[in-house]
């Protein structure tokens, strides 16, 4: 197709000069400070940096656009209430580098497509709407009115609203998300895939079925009085670094930490708080007490083995291990669970998990005397075919111990983007509940669509078969985040129009429909002034606390619009007038949006008053208080099968992870400092015995292959790196290997792509 990059430009294959060192034994400390300062000053001058960084995560300040880890309610460090990767996220957004119309005149999309994601992302902030016409090779500037008119004409020309797809990333504010879902439903569809579909959807499904709410049940304060913290399939040192402070405080209050992960991650070994002189000058805090180096997707057999050993102890001393009163009064399915546990052989569970019976017994011993247990997890549990089962097996443990609905205990799915949880609360969901739609109908006097819409995987398939014709993305980098890169790229190219609301250039702007539009928005750190009045937005953190965020920096350009203003402008261009939805007013006064949220979503009573309090407010959470009335009065034990991950000869399992210089699909740099890998991303981490068995040596170049549903996929040119990882398990970075994640390999019930378990084979490349 003229003017579009070739498929092999979706993930450029050039090496950048790998250097290897020993993995680090301590996270954070002064190296994190130096790294943060370097990234900040690479993007902005010291005055601008000071203005935003000292307001970051402060009460009434700027909410970090990175992860959704909660802020402390009481003391917040004036020196810096943020982490290294939070500093990188703000530096990327608050950069003074400008990407103006002349850049798009200079570079065609094919030329840009041949560059790395790192190069693309470092070009700077987009400052004006851009249009790629059908058959054109270059974007050209367009004004806002013309952009809205093109989008509206395309949408209104579709045979049915269900031919349009409206994606949302996790950084969108509550106010923008609410307006966005309202516009989409007034337009006539529930096709609202979002980034949750690709990450914690398995958590939501698992928790709703078992405890009645798809969110975690703990607060930050629970970490300070817990006895045991399980950290499963998660790398907080890179992905949620501020969590390390909570773990440090928990340890110093006497808690023990059990880490379950295929890789030993530096952030869970030892932590040096860079704001503590004692930590910086001393050894810091040792975090993990017991490391269980599980095989990839060995979590269900491991949890069953631990439960089996707990049963042994309970039978020897009845009433001392399980919480009999809680089980009897608050749960259902106990007898079936025990029958299932008894049916499994400990030796087989140990073999399937990769954990010795001795370590299993050690874990059971640590857990047996504790009733205050917090279980934390992330993508290492969710992105498997049995992702829902993984989480429900963890819930089984918590229910047996009575570790839900009490201080210091509960579930903690750690969200990976700053407002991904809030977006779902605001109604960004392809499967809306009737009660919410009823509220919208009453408040806005229209008939919302009732049929369920498309999630991410189904939306890609719909676009691929050409029945999804317009794709609109509110933030994010959809192509790089999605599975099966070639398939997704072909799907996007089938659209008549693709539209992205963005702050910076990314690869999704280069793999487009017949026409494409980029709509540049204000960032979280930018001042948002509407009709002369400063506006603020709100977000919801991982633990269900809603609080404000107000930008502090003067926007780089006069043609940027806020996300609420963009949605309002699009709605006015697309929809018939509605007396109950004054889009002009809603897009310019966010208090009015919050009034509508209060009127239609439970838990937001007195929203405009409570969100202005320094620490915000906590949303209702039935599981936090041990109330399971929403699922019939009792929490549910579940029976989950042990996965059979059978491998053919020379076949291995691959899981995808982030580097330390990365947040989701945003590449801050080319180093993975904690793992000792520098200046290179195209690597595959392997056990030395697997390297020997395959006839390879460190630094060899291999192509990574797999075959699924009779389709062969290849990620070419990766460097072999020996690493401490279980045999037959490998690790690569995303998005470079998303091409290998099959579009139809998804989690049962949640439909989440199985990015954490991909069967692969390797072929050595002659160099």
N, C-alpha and C positions, 0 to 999 in steps of 0.2 A: 504494500500500500504506500503510495507516494507520500513522502514527508514524515514517515514513521520509522523509528529505529528498528533494526532487525532483532529477532528474538534473542540472538546471542549478546545483545547489548543490555538485556534486562539485568544481568549481574556480571559486570566486566570482570575479566579473569586475570588481569595483570598482577604480578607479584610486586610487593613494595619493599622487600628487603628484610626478612625475618631475623630477629635476634632473640636468643633464649637465655634465661637465667633460671636459677632455682626459684620455685614459688615462694612467696613471702610467708613468714610465720606470724606477722602481726598486721592488723588492719588499722587504717587511719593514722593518727599521729602527725608529726610534722610533714612527712611526704604528702599527705592529703591536703594540708594547708598550702604547701607550695604548688601543688597541682591545681587547686582551686584558684589561687591568685593568678597563676599563669593563664588559665583559661579565661578568667574575667578580664584581665588586662589585654589579652589578645583581641577582645571584642569591643571594648569601650574604654574611655579615659577614666582616671581615678575619681574624678568628681561625680560622673554619672554612676560609676560603680558603687561609690559610697552611698549615694542617694537611694539606690534600690536595695543593696545588700543589707543595710542596717534596718530596713523595713521588712525584710523577708521573714515571713512566719511570725511576725510580731502581732500583738493584738491590734486590730484595725489596720494592719499593714497589707503587704502583698503576699498572697498565698503562693507557695512554690508551685510552679507548673510541672514539677516532676512527679514523685510518687505521692500516695495518699496517706502516708503515715501521720498519725495525729500529733498535734502540738500539745505540750504540757498545759494544764489548766492554770497552774500557778506561776512559778518562776520561768521566765524565758530569757536566755542569755542575750544581753545587749551586745556582746562581742560578736555573736553570730548564731542565730537559731536555725542553722541549716547545715547540710553536709557537703562533702566534696561534689557529689553528683548533682545535688540541688544547685550548687554554684554554677556548674556547667550548664544546667538546664536554663537558668536565668541568663547566663552569658550568651547562650545561643539566641534567646528571644530578644534580649535587650541590646543586642549588637548595634553598633553605629554603621555597620557596612550596609550600603544601599544597593538594591538590585532594581535599577530603573529601566525604562523602556529601551534605552540604547543597548543594554546587555542582550535583550531578546532580538534586537536587530542584528547584533554581531554573531550570535550563536543560533544555529538551527536546532530543532529538537533532536535530530539525529546526532549532531555533534555533542550535544549535552548528554545524550543517552549513552555515549561511549565512555563517559567519565564515571568515576567511582561515586558511591553515595556520599562519601566524605567530602569530595570536591563539590558535588552538587549542593550539599547542605551549607557549605561555607561561603556561598556567594553573597549572602546578606538578606535583608528584609525586602520583600516585594512591596512596592509602594503605589501601584496603580493596577486597576483591572486589566487583564490581558485576554485576548481572543486568538484562538487558532482556527482559522477558517478551513473548510473542507479542501483537502488537497494541498494546503499550504505547508511550507517547511519552517516558517517562523511565526512565533506569536507577535501580535501587534497590540498596541494600547487601544482601549475602548473605554467610553465613559460608563458610569454606573447605570444611568437610565437605559442605555442601549443594551448593556449586559442583562439587566432584569427583563427587558423586553424579549430578547432572544430566548432566555430560559423559559419565560412564561409562554411564549408562542410554541416552543417545543413541547412543554408539558400539556398545554391545552389542545395540541394536535394529536395526542396519543389516543388510540382507540379506547383505552381504559386507564384509569389512574394506576392500576396495578402493573402497568408497563414501566412505571418509574420506581427508582430505588433511592432511598435517602439514608445515607450512612452517617454515623456520628462517632467521633473519637472521644476519648475519655478526658480531654482537657476542657471541654465545653462547660460553661458555667450553668448553674441551675436555671438562671433567668433565660439564657439563650436556648438551653435544651427544652424548657417548657414551651417557649414560643415556637420553636422548631417543630416539636411534635404536634402542637396545635395547628400550625400551618399544614403539615403533611396530612393530618386527619381531616381537616377542612377540605383539602384538595381531594381526598377520597381513598387513601390507602393506609394500610398498616405495615407497608414494606419499610421497616426501620431497623435494618441490621446495625449492630454497633460492635465496638471492640470487645465488649463482654462476651460476645459469641465466640471469640477466639481465645479467651483467657479463663475467666472465672465462671463461665456458664455452668460448668460441671459442679462448682461449689453451690451455686444458687439452687440447682435442681436437687442436689443431694441434701442440702440443709432444709429446704422447704418440705421435702418428703419426710424428714426425720424429726425436725424440731420446729417447723412451721414458719421459718423466716429465712430468706436467702442471703442473710448478712451474718457477720460474726456477732457473737454474744458478749464479748469482753470489752472493757474499757482500758485505757492506758494505765489507770490506777490499779487494775487487777494484776498487772505484771509485778507490782511492788509488794504484793502479799501472797503470791502463788508459791507453791512448793516444787512443782515440776513444770518445765516448759519443753514441749516437743516441737522441734523445728524440722519440718519434713518437706523435702523437695523445694527448698528455698535457699537463696543466697543473699541474705540481707546486707552483707558487706558491700556488695555492688548495687543491688537493686533497691534496697531500702536502708541506706546507711544509718539514718537516725534511729532505727530500731535497735542498733547496737547500744545506744545509751540506755534504753529501757532494759535490755538484757543485762547490762553492767549493773544497773541499780538492783535488778532482781537477784543477781548473784550475790551482791553485797548484803542483801536482806536474807540470804540463806537458801535461795532457790537452786535447784539442780537443772542442768540443761542436757537433754538428749537430742543429738542431731542425727537425722536420717537422710542420707544423700549419697549418690554414686561418687561424687567428687568431694575431697576434703577442701572446703572453702576457707580462705584466710579469715574472712570476717567472722567466722564462728570458731576460730581457734583462739585468737587473742586480740584484744581491742585496746588501743591507746586513745583515750579521749583527748583530742588536741587542745581542749580548753582546760585541761587539768594539768597543772605543773607536775604533780606527783606522777601522773601517767606518762607524760612526755619524758621526764627524766628517769622514770623507773621502767618496769616491765609491762605496765598496763594490767589488764584484767583477763585472766584465762576464762573463756566462756564455756566451751563444751566439756561436760563431765564424761559423757559416753558417746562415741561416734560409731554409728552403725552404717557401714559402707555397703548399702544395699545395691543389688543389681538394678539396672533400669527396669522399672515396672515390677519390682519385687516387693512392693509395699503391702499388698493384700496378704501374701503368705507371711510376711514378717509380722504384721499386726495380729493375724490369726495365731501365730506361734507364741507371741507375747500373751495373748488372751488365754491360750491353752495353759501356759505356765502360771498365770494368775488364778485360773480355775483350780489347779493343783493346790496352790496355797490356800485358797478359800475353802476347799474341801477339808484340808487338814485343820484349819482354824476358822470355822464358820462365823461369818459376821465381821471378820477382821480385814478382809480385802475388798469385797464388793459392798456397796451401799444398799443394803437390803430394803431399808425403808423407802429410799428414793425409787428403787426399782419397782417395788410393790405399788407405790402411790402414783408414780409419774411416768411409767413406761409400759410398753406393750411389746410382746414377742420375745420375752426373756427365755422361755423354755426352748423355743425353736433355735435361738442363737446358741445356747449351750449344747444342744444336740448337734448343731453344725460344727462347733468347735471340737467336740468329742470325736467327730467322724474323721478328722484329719490326723495324719501321722506327723509327729514333730520332726522327724528326720527329713521327710519330704518337704515340709514347709521351710526348714532350714536350707535345704538344697535350692529350692525355688527362689528364696530371698537372697541367697548368698551370704547369710549371716550365720555364724557358728551357734550351736546350741548353748555354748558357754555365754556368749554375748547376749543371746535371747534371754537366758536366765538372769543375767545381770540387769537387763532392762526391766524384767518383771519384778525383780527384787526392789529396784528403785521406785517403781510405781506402786507396789503392793501396799505400802504404808501411807500413801498420800491420797488425799481427797481433793486437794486444790491443784488441778492440772489444767494447763492451757495448751491447746494444740494449734500451732501455726503452720500454714502451708501456702504454697503458691503453685506455679505452673508445673512443677515436678510431679504433682498429683493430678492436675486437672486435664492435661493434654494427652490423654491416653484413651484407647477404646473403652476401657473400664474406669475412666476418670471419676464418674459418679460413684462407682463401687469403692474406689480408693478412699474417697472422703467419708463415705458412709461406714467404712470399716473403722476409721478413726473415731467417728461419732459413737460407734459401738463401745469403744474403750471408755470414752468420757461418760457415757450413760451408765455403764457398769460401775464406775467409780463415783457416780453422783456428782460429776464435775461439770455440770451445766446448771445455771441459775443460782449460783452462789458467788460471793466475792472471791477473787483469785482463781477462777476456773472458767473454762468455756472454750468456744470455737473462735478461731482468729484467721480467716482467710485474708491474706495480706494483698491488698489491691495494688496494681502496678501503675496506675495513672491517676492524676490528681483529683479528678471528679468523676471517674467511671461509675462509682456507686451512686453519686448524686444524679447522674444522667438517667439511670434506671428508675430512681425514685420519682423523677420528673415525668416519667411516662415514655422514655425512649425504650421501646420494647415492641417486638413484632407480635407478641402474644398478650395484648392488654387485657386486663380483667374487666368484666362487665361493669363492676361497681365504679371504676374510674371513668369508663366511657359514659355511663349514666350521668356522672357529675359534669363531664364536659358538655353533654347534650343539654343539660339543664342550664348551665352557666352561659353557654354561647349560642343556644338556640339553633343547633344543627344536628344532623344525624350522623354520628361518627361511624366509619366502617367497622363491622363486627368480625369479619373473617380474619383469621390470623394471617400475618404477612410473612415475609421472607427473612430468614437470618442470613449471616454472611455466606455460608456455604451454598445455601439454596439460591441466594441472589446471584452468586457467581455462575451457577449452573443456568439460571434463567437468562442472564446476559449472554452466556456462551451459546445458547440455542436461539438467540436473537429475539426473544420475547421480552427481554428487559432492555428498554431503548434509551432511557435517560438515567444517568447515574449522577447523584449529587452527594458530595461528601462535606460534612461540617467538620473540618479539621482532619488530621491524620494523614497517613501515607498508605493508602489502601493496598496498592499493588505489592509493596514490600512487606506489609503486615500479613497479607493473606497467604494461604497455602497454594501449592502447585503453580508456581510463578508463571510458567508458559501458558497454562490453561487460563489463569486469571487475566494475563495480558491479552490473550485472544478474546476473552469475554469483554473486556473494556473496549477493545477496538471494534467490537460489533455494535456498540451503542451509537446512536445518532448524535448524542451530546454527553460529554462528561464535564462536571463542574466541581471545582475544589475551593473551599474557603480555607485560606492558608495564610500563615505569616511568612514562611520561607519556601524556597524551591525544594521539591523532592521528586523522586522517580515517578510518582503517579501523575505528575504534570507532563511526562514525556511519553507515556504509553496511554493514548487517548482514544476517544470516540472519533466519529467523522469530524465533529467540531469539539472544541474544548475551551473552557473559560476558567481563569483563575481569579478569584475574588479575594483581595488582600484585606485582612482584618487586623484590628488592634490585638495586642497580646495582653497577657495577664498583668504585666508590669507597666503597661501604658496608661496614662491618664485618659479617662473616658468622660468627656464633657459634652452633654447634650443640652442644647438651648441655654448655654451658659451655666449649667448646673453640673457639678461633679457627680458622677454616678459610681456606685460600687456594685459588685456582684457577690454571689454566695456560692459555696461549695460544700460538699459533704465528705468527710474523711472516712477512712477505713472502718472506723468504729462508730459511725452513725451520728457524728457531731456536725451540725451545720453552722458555719461561721462566714463572716464577710471577707472580701478581698478587694482592695482598692489600689489601682495603679498609681504610680508616683512619677513616671517619666514622661516628658513631652514626646508625643509621637514623632517619628522620623519624617512623616509625610502628611500632607493635608488631604490626600485622597483615600486614606484608610477609614474604614467604617467599623464600628463594633459589631459583634455577632448578632446581638438583638436587632440592631439597625438593619443589618443585611437581611435577616429573616423578615422583618417588617416590610422592607422595600420589595422583597420577592413576593410576599403575600399580597401586597397592594397591586402588583403588576399581574398576578396570576388569578386571584380569587374574585368572585363577585362580592360586592359590599355586604357587610354583616354588621348590623347596628350594635351587636353585643361584643364585637371585636374591633376596637378602634386601634388599628395597627400603627397609625402615626403616633398616637399617645403612648402605646405600649413600647414602641421602639425607642422612645426618647425619655421615658420616665420609668425606671425599673421598679420603683415602689408599686406602680400599677400592676406590673407583672407579678410581683410578690403577693399582691392582693388576690389575684386570680389563682395563684398556687394555693393560698390559704383556703380559698373557696372550694377547691376541687381535690386536694390531696390531704389525707389524714396526717396529723402530727405537726401541722404548720400553723396552728392557732397563734394569732397575734404575731405573725411572721415579721412584719416590719419593725416591731418593737424589739422582739427577742434577738433578731439577727444583729441588732446594733449594740447588744451587750458585748463586753470585751471578749468573752470566750464562746459566744454563740449559745446554741442549745442542743440538747440531745433528743433524737427522734425516738418514738416508741419502739420497744424491742421485747417481744414476748419471751424469747428464750433467755434473755438476760435476767429475767425475774422468775424463771421456772414455770411460766404459764404456757401451756400447750393447747389451750382451748381451740385455737384456729385449726388444729388437726385432730379434733375429737377428744381433747383433754389429756392425751398422753403422748410422749415422745416415742419414736418407733425404732426398735432394733431391726436390723436388716441382715439378710443372708446374701453374701457376695462371693461369687465364684473366684477361685484362684486362676488367674490368666495362664494360658498355655502359650508361651512365647517360643515356639519351636523354630529352630534355625536350620537351614540347609547347610551343606558343607561350604566352608569359607564365607558363610553369611554372618553378619554382625548386626547389632542394634545401634542406631544413631539417635542421639538426643540433641536438640538445639538449645543454645544458651546465649546470653549477652556477654560482651566483654565489659571490662571496667570503664572503658571510654565510650559507653553507649547507653542510651535510654530508649527502650523499644526500638524503633527503626531509625532513630536519630544517632548519627555517628559523630561523637565529639573529637575523637582522635583514633590513632591506629594501635594503641597499646592496651594490653590486658595485664596491668602491672602486678596484680596479686598472683596471677597464674604464671608470671615470668615470661610472658610472650609479648614481644615488642615489634612494632612497625609492620605488622602483618595480620590479616584477618582470614585469609584462605588457608586454614589449617584444619587438621583432623587429629584430635587427641586420642591416643590408643594405649592400651596395656602393652608393655614391652613383649610379653609372650605372644600376643597376637601379631605384633610387628614381625617377630622372628618366624612365626608360623606361616605368615604370608610372604616370606622371603623379602622383606623390606628392611630399610634402615632409616634412621632419623634423617629428615630432610628430603626423602624421596617424594616425587610428585606422583599423585594418584588421581584418577577420575573416580568419582563415587557414583555407583549405579544402583538402581533398584527397579523392580518390576512389580506392578500392582494392577490387577484387573486387565492383564495382557498389554499393559502400556509400559514401555521402558522409559525411564527418566535418567538423566545424567547431570551431575554437577561437576564440571571439569576443573582439573588443575588445583589440587589441594596438597599442602605440604604435611608430611607425617611428623607428628610430635609425640614422643613417649611421655606418658603421664600416669599418675596414680589413679587408676580407674579399674573396676572389675573386668575380668576377661570377657571377651565378646561384646563389650560395651564401648562405644565411641562418642565423642562430643565434637560438634562443630558450632560455628556462630550463625545466627540468623541475621539478616535475611538471605545470606549467600546460599544457604542450602534449603530454603523454602521450596525451591523447584522440585525437591525430592518428596515433599509431603503431599501424598495423593489427595485430590479433591474429594474422593469418596471414601477416605479412611477417616472416620469420625467417631467420637465418643457416643456410646449408647445413651439415649435420652437427651443429652445436651447438644449433640451435633457439633461439638467442638473439634477442630482439626487435631489430628494426633501428632503434633509436632515433637512430642517428647519420646515417641517410639516409632522409628522408621527403620525397616529392615533394609540393609545395604550390602553390596559387595564392592570390592575395590579392584581397580585395574591399574597397574603401574604404567606410568608414562615415560617413554624414552626421552631424555633431555639432551 
